[in-house]
Amino acid sequence: MFTSTCVRVELPAGHAPLLGTDPLDSFKLDGRQQQLAHVRTIDVTGQPFTRALQVTTTTAPDSEGSAQLIAPTSAAVKAGDVVMIRFWLRCQESMTGEGFTTFAFQQNHPEFNPAAEIQVSANSKWREVDVPFKAGHDYPAGQARLVFRVGFDRQTIEIAGLEVSNLGTTTKLESLPRTRITYAGREADAPWRKEALARIDKIRKGDLTVTVTDSTGHPVPDANVHVVLKRHEFGFGSCVTADLLTGTTPDAEHYRQIVQSYFNLAVFENDMKWPAVYDGVPPKVDQALNWLLERHIEVRGHNLLWPGGVWLPPQIKPMLDHPSQLREVIANHITNTVRHFRGKLTQWDVVNEPYKNHVLIDKLGKSVMIDWFNLAHEADPNCQLFLNEYGIVDGGANDAEHQGNFYGWIKYLKDNGAPINGVGIQSHFGSVLTDPAKILKVFDRFSEFGFPMESTELSINLDDRQLQAEYMRDYMIAAFSHPNIHGIMLWGFWEKRHWRPQGALYNTDWTIRPIGQAWIDLVHKQWQTDAQLVTDSKGSQAVRGFCGDYEVTVTYSGKSKTVLAHLPHQGTN
Ligand code: XIL
């Protein structure tokens, strides 16, 4: 959600423009990997502007600044001047429906801190972005630049209605509209959060009773008992890469350290996708998988089919118009891949994002999806089979068509007896942050089918670290409080290996960001059970703890004994 302090304010008259007559014409592509972006001018109708810059980024550059649009100023800005920048943004196309840019006003020299900087995103609707600032020092004409960084993963965005004015020293900065990013339900006493925390207490815990007896079976009073939750029943995980799980660099070691300390669930980011296993599963993927399983980290499979153009192996392109060959090659892929990992993965995303990626379905007919689920089921009958989709809770959760399509697919599969038994909800957020109360409603809607659900891909791509951390906390509280959500999977945790590096929990140098701290504070502090008990006269003591696997250590007259126990919601003795 964006809030502007006012709605569309006319800028004060007599201001000095800082770019030529049509500011859009002043921009050109720049950056080390500018070849990954293309820009063109398009016509726009029905808006306060008639032209837009359309910028397509074809593959993710190394960093957002590796592909950018820049325009040098054509007039001076003096220290103390108030500058107002306004532009409109929308996303034409991206993997999540949301497209990004980071706007900056900065000295014509990469070493200077920008005077203003904001990362924003938009969906398919035009969004106004207002960025006022007061110049800290002089910027002679041509010595400052406006920058739109576009080095994000594949997307097409449009920028229009750009106004850049130097308002001098008579306009007060505070009087100008400013785009602030926040979300409804963020306030400390938000009712949804209070209810969610109460629900967590009710549904995610059980009573653990410990009774200590001696070798003759008599109760032992006054024994010290240490009860520690070792593994949550709920899944808390991240996507990972085989390269880093098997790598030998210090970074790879650090990466593994974090995986085994903080996650009980994992998924491979790209290593199990069809193009990656087309010629068979590379040995390092098996090696990485075994490493995870040895550490009791549950692994889900992602994905068997991502049935749209660029995500399919290039080898199958020539088969697209040969239905029987296409059917066969898909069937073999599903059977071989699921069989290969049989018994090791608990879930498979059989189909990923069918709303936007449906080439194979268009070619083979709707019912082919049922066949795919059946094939996966035959190859590993114990694996839970999921349909996974984006645009359900993310991007404001107001894309009724996208949600309706997903609902329709699940219903179709269920009604037609396909062995689907899981609903995967991706959650890639930019600066359109969905109200947690609304997320809970969407979770309710998709629970109607009776299938367990998982938050399969969580990323929060924001440069406001505080906001990012708070949204992480609230998203997690919402998801953990929903009875039908079984796990939360991060889509990456390290800046250097993250599809939207701004969303990572750890910086490149492994220092933790507030968003990472938010994760640890919840999973390893607030939602951790670690209790010291003393048995009563009947040799018993009870504690209410989070469901999962426990280590219970009894110490009495200098001797200790540790036993393992599982605590389900119904409680255990
Ligand atoms: C992304 C990966 O993170 C990138 O490295 C890759 O270039 C493209 O795919 N939805 C999904 C994931 O289901 O598989 C995508 O992962 C992110 C969006």
Residues whose N, C-alpha, C, O or C-beta is under 5 A from the ligand:
A	BS01	XIL	M95 E269 N352 W499
